[in-house]
Amino acid sequence: MPFVPREAVEAARPHVLGLFRIVVCLLFVCHGAAKLFGVLGGVGDGATVDTWAWPGFYAGLIELVAGGLVLVGLGARVAALLCSGSMAFAYFDVHQEQALWPIQNGGESAALFSWVFLLIAFAGPGSFALGAVLTRRAQAPAAADELVTAEV
């Protein structure tokens, strides 16, 4: 395996994390859209979950809204923590009672999504996050004001 300089790996890390976040969230948001709107195959035979039905409707809402926030990188850490908890709940409440291992109980995606969103909550959204862009824009006028004040 060729040697990759540590500097190159560190420089690429936020970009790879940002792309990872985007791909994972696109998949996650598709689950929410399928539950709530019946698109992409819906729930089973193209149906939707019943409005306000526990826990399916709320899971779909979290997948769509919180997953969308993580996707664009707006409030990503908090939204990712909510997504992680939602998927942990789905695994233990729905899948775990059927069998011990995720491969046996159909809970692989719930387990993976739970851990992936926990990673995003702690590692941050990486590059291409709308929250970082908005923060930079908010800080830019403040920095310009400090520069003007310093010159006077």
N, C-alpha and C positions, 0 to 999 in steps of 0.2 A: 504494500500500500504506500503510495507516495506521501511524502511529508508535506503537511500543510502548515504554514507558519501560524503560530498562535495569534499573531496580530490580525491575520486574515480571518481566522475563525471568530475572534472577538468583534471584528468589524461587521461580519455577516450576521452575527447572533440576533440583533434586533429585527433585521429584515426577515430572517427565516422565521422568527417567532411571530412577526406580523402576518406573514403569509400563512403560517400554520393556523393562527387565530381565524383568519378569513375563511379558509377552506373548511375547518371544523364547524364554524358558525353557519356557513351556508348549508351544510348538511343538517345541522340542528334546527335551523329555521324551517327547513323543508318538512321536518317532523311536525312542527307546530302548525304550519299551513295545511298539511294533510289532515290533522286532527280537527282543525277549526273550519276549514273551507272545503274539505273533500277533494282537494287537488292532489296530483301525483299519486293517485291510487286511493287516497283517503284512508279511512280506518277500515281495513278489510276490503269490502266490496265497493269502495268509493263513497262510503257514508261519512258523516261527521260525528263527533261526540255531541251528546246532548248539552245544550247551553246550561251553564251553571252546575253541571253534574260533577260530583267529586269522585275521584281526583282528575279524571281525564280532561275536562274543560280547562281546569287551572294549570295542568301540566302543559297543555297546548298553548295557553296564554303565555306562560313563562318561556316556553320554547320560542315562540314567535317574538314577543316583545323584548325579554331580557336577552335572548339569543341575538336579536337584531341590534341591540345596544352594544353587545360585545363585538358583533360583526363590524360595526362602524367605529368601534373604539371610543364610545362615549359612556363614561361611568363604568368602564369595562371591568374593573376589579370587583366592585360591588355586584354588578349584574352577573359576572362569572361565578361569584360565590353563591348567588341565588340559584343559578343553573346547576351548579355542582350539588347543592343540597336537594334540589328537585329530583335530580337523577339518582342520588343516593336513596331518597325516599322511594322512588319508583323501584329500585332494585330490591330493597329490603321489604317493601310492602307488597309488591306484585310478584316479583320473580323468586325471591329467596324461599318462599313457602313451597314452591314446586319441586326444588331439588337444591343440593348444596352448591354445586359448581355452576358458574355462569354458562358454560357450554351445555349443561344439562337443562337449565331452567329458562333459557332464552334471554337472559339478562346481560349478555355481553355488551351490547351497545349502551345500556344504562350504566354499567360499571365503567366502561371506557369514557363515556361523556362525563361522568362524575369526576374521575381523576383528571381528565384533560382540563375541565373548567377550574378545578382546584389549582392546577398548575398555572393557568392564566391568571387566576386571582392573586397568586403569590409572585409570579414572575413579571406580571404586567402585560400590557397589550402588544408591546413591541412597536415596530414601525407601522406607518400607514394608519395611525389612529386619529380620528377626528378630535378627540379630547386634547391631544398634544398640539394640534394645529390651533385650536381655539385658545388654549393656554398661552401659546406663543404670541398670538395676535393681541391678547389682553395685556401681556407684559410689554409688548413693543411700544405702545404709547407711553406707558409709565417710564420706560427707559429713556425715551426721547425727552420727556419732561425733566428727568434728572439731569440729562445732558444740557438742556437749556438753562436750568437753574445753576449748574456748575459753571457755565460760561459767564453768567451775570455777576 
